[in-house]
Amino acid sequence: MAAESAFAIPKGQVDLMDFVDWSGVECLNQSGSNTIVNALKQGYREDEGLNLVSDADEQLLIYIPFNQVIKLHSIVIKGPEEEGPKTVKLFSNKEHMGFSNVNDYPPSDTVVLSEDNLKGKPVTLKYVKFQNVRSVTIFIEDNQHDGETTNVQKIVLYGSTVETTDMKGLKKIEDH
């Protein structure tokens, strides 16, 4: 726990879990008892004994819709040193992706997780690619030691909500 507390929430950003549309969250290739809820939902993701584990192979495809438009700044993906995720591709606003077509689309960002990342250090994303996000798809392509299964202890998305502009509050600029 001490290592995680050393990694602070990025300045001006909030944990976006309150804005997740839980009815639409999906995870392909998850183990029956070790599901996405264990890694994503507050309360569950803090429990070291609850994890998201892949089933047939090391890949996981996670779809997370939001109940309002957000700006995604950074992501934390915690996992054990050997079975933790390695190559992670993120897609903004791509729905209905499967393993058969995930490579048909260019990712909005690709990150390779380090040992520090697996302990809780946030990865700052290409912020310009995640400005008007209604959903994010996370494709975990492989794990640290090319093992049979991937184990994810915690996923945290940091960012902010997109405030709508109040048109009444804008002043008309007079022509001179």
Disulfide bonds with the S-S distance in Angstrom:
none
